[in-house]
Amino acid sequence: MDEKEKAKILKQIISDYKIVFESEQGQRVLEDLKRRCHFYATTNVKGDSHESAFYEGQRAAVLWIDNVLKQKEK
């Protein structure tokens, strides 16, 4: 797959995320994910690095969605 094809696929994925999460239902789901996946809070669990890493993984997924939704159309 060349760079042009990769760019086309990425552009389509960004568009798909926006269609899904910019709908009324998608906004409710995204807000629920943000609350459940520690978007607004620290993920550090004192004395348990494994649980901290688990929570940070959840948070990273929601941060990815949030960043995709902030992408400008090219």
CHARMM internal coordinates of N, CA and C (Angstrom, degrees):
IC EDIT
DIST 1 N 1 CA 1.4463
DIST 1 CA 1 C 1.5309
ANGL 1 N 1 CA 1 C 108.17
DIST 1 C 2 N 1.3131
ANGL 1 CA 1 C 2 N 116.82
DIHE 1 N 1 CA 1 C 2 N 126.57
DIST 2 N 2 CA 1.4541
ANGL 1 C 2 N 2 CA 119.58
DIHE 1 CA 1 C 2 N 2 CA -178.89
DIST 2 CA 2 C 1.5310
ANGL 2 N 2 CA 2 C 110.81
DIHE 1 C 2 N 2 CA 2 C -87.41
DIST 2 C 3 N 1.3204
ANGL 2 CA 2 C 3 N 115.67
DIHE 2 N 2 CA 2 C 3 N 173.80
DIST 3 N 3 CA 1.4693
ANGL 2 C 3 N 3 CA 121.81
DIHE 2 CA 2 C 3 N 3 CA -175.53
DIST 3 CA 3 C 1.5240
ANGL 3 N 3 CA 3 C 112.34
DIHE 2 C 3 N 3 CA 3 C -62.65
DIST 3 C 4 N 1.3164
ANGL 3 CA 3 C 4 N 117.04
DIHE 3 N 3 CA 3 C 4 N -35.33
DIST 4 N 4 CA 1.4646
ANGL 3 C 4 N 4 CA 120.79
DIHE 3 CA 3 C 4 N 4 CA 179.74
DIST 4 CA 4 C 1.5351
ANGL 4 N 4 CA 4 C 110.32
DIHE 3 C 4 N 4 CA 4 C -64.52
DIST 4 C 5 N 1.3285
ANGL 4 CA 4 C 5 N 116.38
DIHE 4 N 4 CA 4 C 5 N -42.43
DIST 5 N 5 CA 1.4660
ANGL 4 C 5 N 5 CA 120.65
DIHE 4 CA 4 C 5 N 5 CA 178.35
DIST 5 CA 5 C 1.5225
ANGL 5 N 5 CA 5 C 111.12
DIHE 4 C 5 N 5 CA 5 C -66.56
DIST 5 C 6 N 1.3435
ANGL 5 CA 5 C 6 N 116.56
DIHE 5 N 5 CA 5 C 6 N -40.69
DIST 6 N 6 CA 1.4633
ANGL 5 C 6 N 6 CA 120.82
DIHE 5 CA 5 C 6 N 6 CA 177.90
DIST 6 CA 6 C 1.5249
ANGL 6 N 6 CA 6 C 111.00
DIHE 5 C 6 N 6 CA 6 C -61.54
DIST 6 C 7 N 1.3224
ANGL 6 CA 6 C 7 N 116.56
DIHE 6 N 6 CA 6 C 7 N -42.62
DIST 7 N 7 CA 1.4656
ANGL 6 C 7 N 7 CA 121.15
DIHE 6 CA 6 C 7 N 7 CA 179.57
DIST 7 CA 7 C 1.5208
ANGL 7 N 7 CA 7 C 110.77
DIHE 6 C 7 N 7 CA 7 C -63.97
DIST 7 C 8 N 1.3238
ANGL 7 CA 7 C 8 N 116.43
DIHE 7 N 7 CA 7 C 8 N -39.74
DIST 8 N 8 CA 1.4654
ANGL 7 C 8 N 8 CA 120.74
DIHE 7 CA 7 C 8 N 8 CA 178.84
DIST 8 CA 8 C 1.5278
ANGL 8 N 8 CA 8 C 110.77
DIHE 7 C 8 N 8 CA 8 C -63.97
DIST 8 C 9 N 1.3253
ANGL 8 CA 8 C 9 N 116.57
DIHE 8 N 8 CA 8 C 9 N -43.73
DIST 9 N 9 CA 1.4653
ANGL 8 C 9 N 9 CA 120.98
DIHE 8 CA 8 C 9 N 9 CA 179.27
DIST 9 CA 9 C 1.5243
ANGL 9 N 9 CA 9 C 110.23
DIHE 8 C 9 N 9 CA 9 C -64.37
DIST 9 C 10 N 1.3264
ANGL 9 CA 9 C 10 N 117.58
DIHE 9 N 9 CA 9 C 10 N -44.61
DIST 10 N 10 CA 1.4581
ANGL 9 C 10 N 10 CA 121.11
DIHE 9 CA 9 C 10 N 10 CA 178.89
DIST 10 CA 10 C 1.5219
ANGL 10 N 10 CA 10 C 111.40
DIHE 9 C 10 N 10 CA 10 C -60.90
DIST 10 C 11 N 1.3236
ANGL 10 CA 10 C 11 N 116.79
DIHE 10 N 10 CA 10 C 11 N -42.55
DIST 11 N 11 CA 1.4628
ANGL 10 C 11 N 11 CA 121.01
DIHE 10 CA 10 C 11 N 11 CA 178.54
DIST 11 CA 11 C 1.5332
ANGL 11 N 11 CA 11 C 110.39
DIHE 10 C 11 N 11 CA 11 C -61.00
DIST 11 C 12 N 1.3201
ANGL 11 CA 11 C 12 N 117.22
DIHE 11 N 11 CA 11 C 12 N -40.59
DIST 12 N 12 CA 1.4619
ANGL 11 C 12 N 12 CA 121.16
DIHE 11 CA 11 C 12 N 12 CA 179.11
DIST 12 CA 12 C 1.5285
ANGL 12 N 12 CA 12 C 111.12
DIHE 11 C 12 N 12 CA 12 C -67.30
DIST 12 C 13 N 1.3288
ANGL 12 CA 12 C 13 N 117.07
DIHE 12 N 12 CA 12 C 13 N -41.35
DIST 13 N 13 CA 1.4686
ANGL 12 C 13 N 13 CA 121.18
DIHE 12 CA 12 C 13 N 13 CA 178.73
DIST 13 CA 13 C 1.5217
ANGL 13 N 13 CA 13 C 110.34
DIHE 12 C 13 N 13 CA 13 C -62.08
DIST 13 C 14 N 1.3206
ANGL 13 CA 13 C 14 N 117.20
DIHE 13 N 13 CA 13 C 14 N -44.73
DIST 14 N 14 CA 1.4695
ANGL 13 C 14 N 14 CA 120.97
DIHE 13 CA 13 C 14 N 14 CA 178.36
DIST 14 CA 14 C 1.5234
ANGL 14 N 14 CA 14 C 109.58
DIHE 13 C 14 N 14 CA 14 C -59.78
DIST 14 C 15 N 1.3115
ANGL 14 CA 14 C 15 N 117.20
DIHE 14 N 14 CA 14 C 15 N -44.66
DIST 15 N 15 CA 1.4617
ANGL 14 C 15 N 15 CA 121.62
DIHE 14 CA 14 C 15 N 15 CA 177.51
DIST 15 CA 15 C 1.5275
ANGL 15 N 15 CA 15 C 110.89
DIHE 14 C 15 N 15 CA 15 C -60.20
DIST 15 C 16 N 1.3241
ANGL 15 CA 15 C 16 N 117.16
DIHE 15 N 15 CA 15 C 16 N -43.26
DIST 16 N 16 CA 1.4677
ANGL 15 C 16 N 16 CA 121.61
DIHE 15 CA 15 C 16 N 16 CA 179.51
DIST 16 CA 16 C 1.5237
ANGL 16 N 16 CA 16 C 111.36
DIHE 15 C 16 N 16 CA 16 C -61.98
DIST 16 C 17 N 1.3420
ANGL 16 CA 16 C 17 N 117.13
DIHE 16 N 16 CA 16 C 17 N -45.58
DIST 17 N 17 CA 1.4644
ANGL 16 C 17 N 17 CA 120.56
DIHE 16 CA 16 C 17 N 17 CA 177.85
DIST 17 CA 17 C 1.5342
ANGL 17 N 17 CA 17 C 110.07
DIHE 16 C 17 N 17 CA 17 C -57.81
DIST 17 C 18 N 1.3223
ANGL 17 CA 17 C 18 N 116.45
DIHE 17 N 17 CA 17 C 18 N -44.16
DIST 18 N 18 CA 1.4682
ANGL 17 C 18 N 18 CA 120.01
DIHE 17 CA 17 C 18 N 18 CA -178.36
DIST 18 CA 18 C 1.5210
ANGL 18 N 18 CA 18 C 111.28
DIHE 17 C 18 N 18 CA 18 C -65.29
DIST 18 C 19 N 1.3100
ANGL 18 CA 18 C 19 N 117.68
DIHE 18 N 18 CA 18 C 19 N -41.57
DIST 19 N 19 CA 1.4698
ANGL 18 C 19 N 19 CA 120.44
DIHE 18 CA 18 C 19 N 19 CA 178.59
DIST 19 CA 19 C 1.5215
ANGL 19 N 19 CA 19 C 109.57
DIHE 18 C 19 N 19 CA 19 C -59.94
DIST 19 C 20 N 1.3197
ANGL 19 CA 19 C 20 N 116.32
DIHE 19 N 19 CA 19 C 20 N -45.40
DIST 20 N 20 CA 1.4685
ANGL 19 C 20 N 20 CA 120.60
DIHE 19 CA 19 C 20 N 20 CA -177.52
DIST 20 CA 20 C 1.5220
ANGL 20 N 20 CA 20 C 111.52
DIHE 19 C 20 N 20 CA 20 C -69.18
DIST 20 C 21 N 1.3243
ANGL 20 CA 20 C 21 N 117.62
DIHE 20 N 20 CA 20 C 21 N -53.26
DIST 21 N 21 CA 1.4600
ANGL 20 C 21 N 21 CA 120.33
DIHE 20 CA 20 C 21 N 21 CA -169.96
DIST 21 CA 21 C 1.5232
ANGL 21 N 21 CA 21 C 115.05
DIHE 20 C 21 N 21 CA 21 C -88.15
DIST 21 C 22 N 1.3068
ANGL 21 CA 21 C 22 N 119.04
DIHE 21 N 21 CA 21 C 22 N -8.07
DIST 22 N 22 CA 1.4602
ANGL 21 C 22 N 22 CA 119.84
DIHE 21 CA 21 C 22 N 22 CA 175.98
DIST 22 CA 22 C 1.5230
ANGL 22 N 22 CA 22 C 111.94
DIHE 21 C 22 N 22 CA 22 C -93.69
DIST 22 C 23 N 1.3212
ANGL 22 CA 22 C 23 N 116.68
DIHE 22 N 22 CA 22 C 23 N -4.62
DIST 23 N 23 CA 1.4648
ANGL 22 C 23 N 23 CA 119.33
DIHE 22 CA 22 C 23 N 23 CA 173.76
DIST 23 CA 23 C 1.5308
ANGL 23 N 23 CA 23 C 108.34
DIHE 22 C 23 N 23 CA 23 C -73.54
DIST 23 C 24 N 1.3143
ANGL 23 CA 23 C 24 N 116.97
DIHE 23 N 23 CA 23 C 24 N 164.39
DIST 24 N 24 CA 1.4635
ANGL 23 C 24 N 24 CA 120.96
DIHE 23 CA 23 C 24 N 24 CA 178.52
DIST 24 CA 24 C 1.5315
ANGL 24 N 24 CA 24 C 110.49
DIHE 23 C 24 N 24 CA 24 C -58.63
DIST 24 C 25 N 1.3123
ANGL 24 CA 24 C 25 N 116.06
DIHE 24 N 24 CA 24 C 25 N -44.69
DIST 25 N 25 CA 1.4633
ANGL 24 C 25 N 25 CA 120.35
DIHE 24 CA 24 C 25 N 25 CA 179.81
DIST 25 CA 25 C 1.5301
ANGL 25 N 25 CA 25 C 110.98
DIHE 24 C 25 N 25 CA 25 C -66.29
DIST 25 C 26 N 1.3077
ANGL 25 CA 25 C 26 N 115.95
DIHE 25 N 25 CA 25 C 26 N -42.31
DIST 26 N 26 CA 1.4547
ANGL 25 C 26 N 26 CA 120.65
DIHE 25 CA 25 C 26 N 26 CA 179.72
DIST 26 CA 26 C 1.5144
ANGL 26 N 26 CA 26 C 112.59
DIHE 25 C 26 N 26 CA 26 C -62.74
DIST 26 C 27 N 1.3284
ANGL 26 CA 26 C 27 N 116.56
DIHE 26 N 26 CA 26 C 27 N -36.87
DIST 27 N 27 CA 1.4613
ANGL 26 C 27 N 27 CA 120.46
DIHE 26 CA 26 C 27 N 27 CA 177.78
DIST 27 CA 27 C 1.5191
ANGL 27 N 27 CA 27 C 110.94
DIHE 26 C 27 N 27 CA 27 C -65.54
DIST 27 C 28 N 1.3402
ANGL 27 CA 27 C 28 N 116.92
DIHE 27 N 27 CA 27 C 28 N -38.71
DIST 28 N 28 CA 1.4651
ANGL 27 C 28 N 28 CA 120.05
DIHE 27 CA 27 C 28 N 28 CA 176.97
DIST 28 CA 28 C 1.5231
ANGL 28 N 28 CA 28 C 110.59
DIHE 27 C 28 N 28 CA 28 C -65.73
DIST 28 C 29 N 1.3188
ANGL 28 CA 28 C 29 N 116.71
DIHE 28 N 28 CA 28 C 29 N -43.32
DIST 29 N 29 CA 1.4664
ANGL 28 C 29 N 29 CA 120.65
DIHE 28 CA 28 C 29 N 29 CA 179.22
DIST 29 CA 29 C 1.5268
ANGL 29 N 29 CA 29 C 110.37
DIHE 28 C 29 N 29 CA 29 C -63.79
DIST 29 C 30 N 1.3161
ANGL 29 CA 29 C 30 N 117.47
DIHE 29 N 29 CA 29 C 30 N -44.21
DIST 30 N 30 CA 1.4556
ANGL 29 C 30 N 30 CA 120.80
DIHE 29 CA 29 C 30 N 30 CA -179.90
DIST 30 CA 30 C 1.5244
ANGL 30 N 30 CA 30 C 110.93
DIHE 29 C 30 N 30 CA 30 C -62.24
DIST 30 C 31 N 1.3015
ANGL 30 CA 30 C 31 N 117.39
DIHE 30 N 30 CA 30 C 31 N -42.34
DIST 31 N 31 CA 1.4668
ANGL 30 C 31 N 31 CA 120.20
DIHE 30 CA 30 C 31 N 31 CA 178.27
DIST 31 CA 31 C 1.5279
ANGL 31 N 31 CA 31 C 110.49
DIHE 30 C 31 N 31 CA 31 C -63.34
DIST 31 C 32 N 1.3251
ANGL 31 CA 31 C 32 N 117.21
DIHE 31 N 31 CA 31 C 32 N -39.38
DIST 32 N 32 CA 1.4583
ANGL 31 C 32 N 32 CA 120.99
DIHE 31 CA 31 C 32 N 32 CA 176.67
DIST 32 CA 32 C 1.5281
ANGL 32 N 32 CA 32 C 110.38
DIHE 31 C 32 N 32 CA 32 C -63.34
DIST 32 C 33 N 1.3313
ANGL 32 CA 32 C 33 N 117.23
DIHE 32 N 32 CA 32 C 33 N -44.30
DIST 33 N 33 CA 1.4614
ANGL 32 C 33 N 33 CA 120.62
DIHE 32 CA 32 C 33 N 33 CA 177.79
DIST 33 CA 33 C 1.5275
ANGL 33 N 33 CA 33 C 111.34
DIHE 32 C 33 N 33 CA 33 C -61.54
DIST 33 C 34 N 1.3224
ANGL 33 CA 33 C 34 N 116.54
DIHE 33 N 33 CA 33 C 34 N -40.74
DIST 34 N 34 CA 1.4673
ANGL 33 C 34 N 34 CA 120.08
DIHE 33 CA 33 C 34 N 34 CA 178.80
DIST 34 CA 34 C 1.5252
ANGL 34 N 34 CA 34 C 111.14
DIHE 33 C 34 N 34 CA 34 C -60.77
DIST 34 C 35 N 1.3210
ANGL 34 CA 34 C 35 N 116.73
DIHE 34 N 34 CA 34 C 35 N -42.01
DIST 35 N 35 CA 1.4703
ANGL 34 C 35 N 35 CA 119.89
DIHE 34 CA 34 C 35 N 35 CA 178.89
DIST 35 CA 35 C 1.5277
ANGL 35 N 35 CA 35 C 111.43
DIHE 34 C 35 N 35 CA 35 C -68.50
DIST 35 C 36 N 1.3068
ANGL 35 CA 35 C 36 N 117.00
DIHE 35 N 35 CA 35 C 36 N -44.29
DIST 36 N 36 CA 1.4771
ANGL 35 C 36 N 36 CA 121.29
DIHE 35 CA 35 C 36 N 36 CA -176.36
DIST 36 CA 36 C 1.5231
ANGL 36 N 36 CA 36 C 113.32
DIHE 35 C 36 N 36 CA 36 C -73.22
DIST 36 C 37 N 1.3123
ANGL 36 CA 36 C 37 N 116.69
DIHE 36 N 36 CA 36 C 37 N -28.06
DIST 37 N 37 CA 1.4652
ANGL 36 C 37 N 37 CA 120.93
DIHE 36 CA 36 C 37 N 37 CA -171.97
DIST 37 CA 37 C 1.5248
ANGL 37 N 37 CA 37 C 113.20
DIHE 36 C 37 N 37 CA 37 C -109.08
DIST 37 C 38 N 1.3087
ANGL 37 CA 37 C 38 N 116.83
DIHE 37 N 37 CA 37 C 38 N 25.17
DIST 38 N 38 CA 1.4740
ANGL 37 C 38 N 38 CA 122.43
DIHE 37 CA 37 C 38 N 38 CA 168.28
DIST 38 CA 38 C 1.5242
ANGL 38 N 38 CA 38 C 114.29
DIHE 37 C 38 N 38 CA 38 C 65.08
DIST 38 C 39 N 1.3201
ANGL 38 CA 38 C 39 N 116.99
DIHE 38 N 38 CA 38 C 39 N 32.24
DIST 39 N 39 CA 1.4623
ANGL 38 C 39 N 39 CA 120.99
DIHE 38 CA 38 C 39 N 39 CA 179.03
DIST 39 CA 39 C 1.5295
ANGL 39 N 39 CA 39 C 110.59
DIHE 38 C 39 N 39 CA 39 C -64.50
DIST 39 C 40 N 1.3278
ANGL 39 CA 39 C 40 N 116.74
DIHE 39 N 39 CA 39 C 40 N -36.62
DIST 40 N 40 CA 1.4634
ANGL 39 C 40 N 40 CA 122.14
DIHE 39 CA 39 C 40 N 40 CA -173.85
DIST 40 CA 40 C 1.5288
ANGL 40 N 40 CA 40 C 113.42
DIHE 39 C 40 N 40 CA 40 C -98.19
DIST 40 C 41 N 1.3217
ANGL 40 CA 40 C 41 N 118.40
DIHE 40 N 40 CA 40 C 41 N 1.28
DIST 41 N 41 CA 1.4625
ANGL 40 C 41 N 41 CA 119.83
DIHE 40 CA 40 C 41 N 41 CA -173.80
DIST 41 CA 41 C 1.5228
ANGL 41 N 41 CA 41 C 110.68
DIHE 40 C 41 N 41 CA 41 C -138.00
DIST 41 C 42 N 1.3006
ANGL 41 CA 41 C 42 N 114.60
DIHE 41 N 41 CA 41 C 42 N 164.08
DIST 42 N 42 CA 1.4584
ANGL 41 C 42 N 42 CA 120.48
DIHE 41 CA 41 C 42 N 42 CA 176.99
DIST 42 CA 42 C 1.5245
ANGL 42 N 42 CA 42 C 110.38
DIHE 41 C 42 N 42 CA 42 C -67.32
DIST 42 C 43 N 1.3155
ANGL 42 CA 42 C 43 N 116.16
DIHE 42 N 42 CA 42 C 43 N 151.56
DIST 43 N 43 CA 1.4615
ANGL 42 C 43 N 43 CA 120.25
DIHE 42 CA 42 C 43 N 43 CA 179.37
DIST 43 CA 43 C 1.5242
ANGL 43 N 43 CA 43 C 111.44
DIHE 42 C 43 N 43 CA 43 C -107.68
DIST 43 C 44 N 1.3042
ANGL 43 CA 43 C 44 N 117.35
DIHE 43 N 43 CA 43 C 44 N 4.99
DIST 44 N 44 CA 1.4623
ANGL 43 C 44 N 44 CA 120.68
DIHE 43 CA 43 C 44 N 44 CA -178.30
DIST 44 CA 44 C 1.5257
ANGL 44 N 44 CA 44 C 110.51
DIHE 43 C 44 N 44 CA 44 C -73.01
DIST 44 C 45 N 1.3233
ANGL 44 CA 44 C 45 N 116.16
DIHE 44 N 44 CA 44 C 45 N 125.40
DIST 45 N 45 CA 1.4588
ANGL 44 C 45 N 45 CA 122.38
DIHE 44 CA 44 C 45 N 45 CA 174.07
DIST 45 CA 45 C 1.5247
ANGL 45 N 45 CA 45 C 106.02
DIHE 44 C 45 N 45 CA 45 C -111.87
DIST 45 C 46 N 1.3248
ANGL 45 CA 45 C 46 N 115.97
DIHE 45 N 45 CA 45 C 46 N 108.99
DIST 46 N 46 CA 1.4603
ANGL 45 C 46 N 46 CA 121.04
DIHE 45 CA 45 C 46 N 46 CA -175.81
DIST 46 CA 46 C 1.5262
ANGL 46 N 46 CA 46 C 110.38
DIHE 45 C 46 N 46 CA 46 C -55.89
DIST 46 C 47 N 1.3223
ANGL 46 CA 46 C 47 N 115.74
DIHE 46 N 46 CA 46 C 47 N 125.07
DIST 47 N 47 CA 1.4471
ANGL 46 C 47 N 47 CA 121.81
DIHE 46 CA 46 C 47 N 47 CA 176.69
DIST 47 CA 47 C 1.5213
ANGL 47 N 47 CA 47 C 115.33
DIHE 46 C 47 N 47 CA 47 C 82.79
DIST 47 C 48 N 1.3235
ANGL 47 CA 47 C 48 N 118.04
DIHE 47 N 47 CA 47 C 48 N 2.25
DIST 48 N 48 CA 1.4713
ANGL 47 C 48 N 48 CA 119.52
DIHE 47 CA 47 C 48 N 48 CA -179.17
DIST 48 CA 48 C 1.5264
ANGL 48 N 48 CA 48 C 109.81
DIHE 47 C 48 N 48 CA 48 C -138.99
DIST 48 C 49 N 1.3227
ANGL 48 CA 48 C 49 N 115.32
DIHE 48 N 48 CA 48 C 49 N 87.16
DIST 49 N 49 CA 1.4657
ANGL 48 C 49 N 49 CA 120.17
DIHE 48 CA 48 C 49 N 49 CA -177.32
DIST 49 CA 49 C 1.5297
ANGL 49 N 49 CA 49 C 111.87
DIHE 48 C 49 N 49 CA 49 C -66.76
DIST 49 C 50 N 1.3262
ANGL 49 CA 49 C 50 N 117.42
DIHE 49 N 49 CA 49 C 50 N -29.23
DIST 50 N 50 CA 1.4597
ANGL 49 C 50 N 50 CA 120.08
DIHE 49 CA 49 C 50 N 50 CA -179.81
DIST 50 CA 50 C 1.5288
ANGL 50 N 50 CA 50 C 110.72
DIHE 49 C 50 N 50 CA 50 C -68.76
DIST 50 C 51 N 1.3169
ANGL 50 CA 50 C 51 N 116.78
DIHE 50 N 50 CA 50 C 51 N -44.55
DIST 51 N 51 CA 1.4636
ANGL 50 C 51 N 51 CA 119.58
DIHE 50 CA 50 C 51 N 51 CA 178.37
DIST 51 CA 51 C 1.5282
ANGL 51 N 51 CA 51 C 110.54
DIHE 50 C 51 N 51 CA 51 C -66.66
DIST 51 C 52 N 1.3357
ANGL 51 CA 51 C 52 N 116.52
DIHE 51 N 51 CA 51 C 52 N -38.29
DIST 52 N 52 CA 1.4696
ANGL 51 C 52 N 52 CA 120.04
DIHE 51 CA 51 C 52 N 52 CA 175.80
DIST 52 CA 52 C 1.5218
ANGL 52 N 52 CA 52 C 110.82
DIHE 51 C 52 N 52 CA 52 C -58.79
DIST 52 C 53 N 1.3249
ANGL 52 CA 52 C 53 N 116.42
DIHE 52 N 52 CA 52 C 53 N -44.50
DIST 53 N 53 CA 1.4654
ANGL 52 C 53 N 53 CA 120.86
DIHE 52 CA 52 C 53 N 53 CA 179.59
DIST 53 CA 53 C 1.5203
ANGL 53 N 53 CA 53 C 111.02
DIHE 52 C 53 N 53 CA 53 C -64.84
DIST 53 C 54 N 1.3170
ANGL 53 CA 53 C 54 N 117.22
DIHE 53 N 53 CA 53 C 54 N -39.42
DIST 54 N 54 CA 1.4631
ANGL 53 C 54 N 54 CA 121.47
DIHE 53 CA 53 C 54 N 54 CA 178.18
DIST 54 CA 54 C 1.5351
ANGL 54 N 54 CA 54 C 110.08
DIHE 53 C 54 N 54 CA 54 C -60.92
DIST 54 C 55 N 1.3303
ANGL 54 CA 54 C 55 N 116.25
DIHE 54 N 54 CA 54 C 55 N -49.00
DIST 55 N 55 CA 1.4678
ANGL 54 C 55 N 55 CA 119.96
DIHE 54 CA 54 C 55 N 55 CA 179.77
DIST 55 CA 55 C 1.5286
ANGL 55 N 55 CA 55 C 111.55
DIHE 54 C 55 N 55 CA 55 C -64.30
DIST 55 C 56 N 1.3306
ANGL 55 CA 55 C 56 N 116.55
DIHE 55 N 55 CA 55 C 56 N -36.93
DIST 56 N 56 CA 1.4625
ANGL 55 C 56 N 56 CA 119.48
DIHE 55 CA 55 C 56 N 56 CA 179.23
DIST 56 CA 56 C 1.5211
ANGL 56 N 56 CA 56 C 111.14
DIHE 55 C 56 N 56 CA 56 C -66.92
DIST 56 C 57 N 1.3362
ANGL 56 CA 56 C 57 N 116.97
DIHE 56 N 56 CA 56 C 57 N -32.73
DIST 57 N 57 CA 1.4638
ANGL 56 C 57 N 57 CA 120.38
DIHE 56 CA 56 C 57 N 57 CA 174.93
DIST 57 CA 57 C 1.5166
ANGL 57 N 57 CA 57 C 111.96
DIHE 56 C 57 N 57 CA 57 C -64.07
DIST 57 C 58 N 1.3336
ANGL 57 CA 57 C 58 N 116.35
DIHE 57 N 57 CA 57 C 58 N -41.77
DIST 58 N 58 CA 1.4643
ANGL 57 C 58 N 58 CA 120.39
DIHE 57 CA 57 C 58 N 58 CA 175.77
DIST 58 CA 58 C 1.5254
ANGL 58 N 58 CA 58 C 109.99
DIHE 57 C 58 N 58 CA 58 C -60.72
DIST 58 C 59 N 1.3202
ANGL 58 CA 58 C 59 N 115.03
DIHE 58 N 58 CA 58 C 59 N -46.48
DIST 59 N 59 CA 1.4671
ANGL 58 C 59 N 59 CA 120.75
DIHE 58 CA 58 C 59 N 59 CA -177.76
DIST 59 CA 59 C 1.5314
ANGL 59 N 59 CA 59 C 110.70
DIHE 58 C 59 N 59 CA 59 C -62.94
DIST 59 C 60 N 1.3279
ANGL 59 CA 59 C 60 N 116.59
DIHE 59 N 59 CA 59 C 60 N -39.46
DIST 60 N 60 CA 1.4719
ANGL 59 C 60 N 60 CA 120.78
DIHE 59 CA 59 C 60 N 60 CA -179.01
DIST 60 CA 60 C 1.5287
ANGL 60 N 60 CA 60 C 111.26
DIHE 59 C 60 N 60 CA 60 C -61.75
DIST 60 C 61 N 1.3112
ANGL 60 CA 60 C 61 N 117.00
DIHE 60 N 60 CA 60 C 61 N -37.26
DIST 61 N 61 CA 1.4702
ANGL 60 C 61 N 61 CA 119.90
DIHE 60 CA 60 C 61 N 61 CA 179.15
DIST 61 CA 61 C 1.5265
ANGL 61 N 61 CA 61 C 110.92
DIHE 60 C 61 N 61 CA 61 C -64.00
DIST 61 C 62 N 1.3273
ANGL 61 CA 61 C 62 N 116.75
DIHE 61 N 61 CA 61 C 62 N -42.33
DIST 62 N 62 CA 1.4680
ANGL 61 C 62 N 62 CA 119.92
DIHE 61 CA 61 C 62 N 62 CA 179.81
DIST 62 CA 62 C 1.5316
ANGL 62 N 62 CA 62 C 110.21
DIHE 61 C 62 N 62 CA 62 C -71.39
DIST 62 C 63 N 1.3167
ANGL 62 CA 62 C 63 N 117.26
DIHE 62 N 62 CA 62 C 63 N -36.69
DIST 63 N 63 CA 1.4696
ANGL 62 C 63 N 63 CA 119.70
DIHE 62 CA 62 C 63 N 63 CA 175.64
DIST 63 CA 63 C 1.5248
ANGL 63 N 63 CA 63 C 110.73
DIHE 62 C 63 N 63 CA 63 C -61.34
DIST 63 C 64 N 1.3291
ANGL 63 CA 63 C 64 N 117.33
DIHE 63 N 63 CA 63 C 64 N -38.40
DIST 64 N 64 CA 1.4637
ANGL 63 C 64 N 64 CA 121.64
DIHE 63 CA 63 C 64 N 64 CA 177.62
DIST 64 CA 64 C 1.5250
ANGL 64 N 64 CA 64 C 109.97
DIHE 63 C 64 N 64 CA 64 C -59.50
DIST 64 C 65 N 1.3299
ANGL 64 CA 64 C 65 N 116.88
DIHE 64 N 64 CA 64 C 65 N -49.49
DIST 65 N 65 CA 1.4656
ANGL 64 C 65 N 65 CA 121.18
DIHE 64 CA 64 C 65 N 65 CA 179.77
DIST 65 CA 65 C 1.5182
ANGL 65 N 65 CA 65 C 109.66
DIHE 64 C 65 N 65 CA 65 C -59.30
DIST 65 C 66 N 1.3277
ANGL 65 CA 65 C 66 N 117.26
DIHE 65 N 65 CA 65 C 66 N -46.86
DIST 66 N 66 CA 1.4658
ANGL 65 C 66 N 66 CA 121.64
DIHE 65 CA 65 C 66 N 66 CA -179.02
DIST 66 CA 66 C 1.5317
ANGL 66 N 66 CA 66 C 110.88
DIHE 65 C 66 N 66 CA 66 C -59.96
DIST 66 C 67 N 1.3302
ANGL 66 CA 66 C 67 N 116.58
DIHE 66 N 66 CA 66 C 67 N -42.43
DIST 67 N 67 CA 1.4711
ANGL 66 C 67 N 67 CA 120.24
DIHE 66 CA 66 C 67 N 67 CA 179.54
DIST 67 CA 67 C 1.5248
ANGL 67 N 67 CA 67 C 111.70
DIHE 66 C 67 N 67 CA 67 C -67.49
DIST 67 C 68 N 1.3230
ANGL 67 CA 67 C 68 N 117.75
DIHE 67 N 67 CA 67 C 68 N -38.56
DIST 68 N 68 CA 1.4670
ANGL 67 C 68 N 68 CA 120.72
DIHE 67 CA 67 C 68 N 68 CA 177.83
DIST 68 CA 68 C 1.5229
ANGL 68 N 68 CA 68 C 109.86
DIHE 67 C 68 N 68 CA 68 C -62.15
DIST 68 C 69 N 1.3242
ANGL 68 CA 68 C 69 N 116.44
DIHE 68 N 68 CA 68 C 69 N -41.85
DIST 69 N 69 CA 1.4699
ANGL 68 C 69 N 69 CA 119.89
DIHE 68 CA 68 C 69 N 69 CA -178.53
DIST 69 CA 69 C 1.5205
ANGL 69 N 69 CA 69 C 112.24
DIHE 68 C 69 N 69 CA 69 C -66.63
DIST 69 C 70 N 1.3137
ANGL 69 CA 69 C 70 N 117.64
DIHE 69 N 69 CA 69 C 70 N -22.64
DIST 70 N 70 CA 1.4753
ANGL 69 C 70 N 70 CA 122.14
DIHE 69 CA 69 C 70 N 70 CA 179.26
DIST 70 CA 70 C 1.5216
ANGL 70 N 70 CA 70 C 113.04
DIHE 69 C 70 N 70 CA 70 C -86.97
DIST 70 C 71 N 1.3362
ANGL 70 CA 70 C 71 N 117.45
DIHE 70 N 70 CA 70 C 71 N -6.47
DIST 71 N 71 CA 1.4643
ANGL 70 C 71 N 71 CA 121.68
DIHE 70 CA 70 C 71 N 71 CA 179.88
DIST 71 CA 71 C 1.5302
ANGL 71 N 71 CA 71 C 110.41
DIHE 70 C 71 N 71 CA 71 C -64.16
DIST 71 C 72 N 1.3048
ANGL 71 CA 71 C 72 N 116.31
DIHE 71 N 71 CA 71 C 72 N 137.50
DIST 72 N 72 CA 1.4602
ANGL 71 C 72 N 72 CA 122.02
DIHE 71 CA 71 C 72 N 72 CA 175.43
DIST 72 CA 72 C 1.5238
ANGL 72 N 72 CA 72 C 108.73
DIHE 71 C 72 N 72 CA 72 C -81.80
DIST 72 C 73 N 1.3217
ANGL 72 CA 72 C 73 N 115.15
DIHE 72 N 72 CA 72 C 73 N 144.35
DIST 73 N 73 CA 1.4778
ANGL 72 C 73 N 73 CA 119.67
DIHE 72 CA 72 C 73 N 73 CA 175.40
DIST 73 CA 73 C 1.5246
ANGL 73 N 73 CA 73 C 108.61
DIHE 72 C 73 N 73 CA 73 C -68.18
DIST 73 C 74 N 1.3228
ANGL 73 CA 73 C 74 N 116.08
DIHE 73 N 73 CA 73 C 74 N 137.97
DIST 74 N 74 CA 1.4845
ANGL 73 C 74 N 74 CA 120.30
DIHE 73 CA 73 C 74 N 74 CA -179.86
DIST 74 CA 74 C 1.4968
ANGL 74 N 74 CA 74 C 109.75
DIHE 73 C 74 N 74 CA 74 C -103.64
END
COOR INIT
IC SEED 1 N 1 CA 1 C
IC BUILD
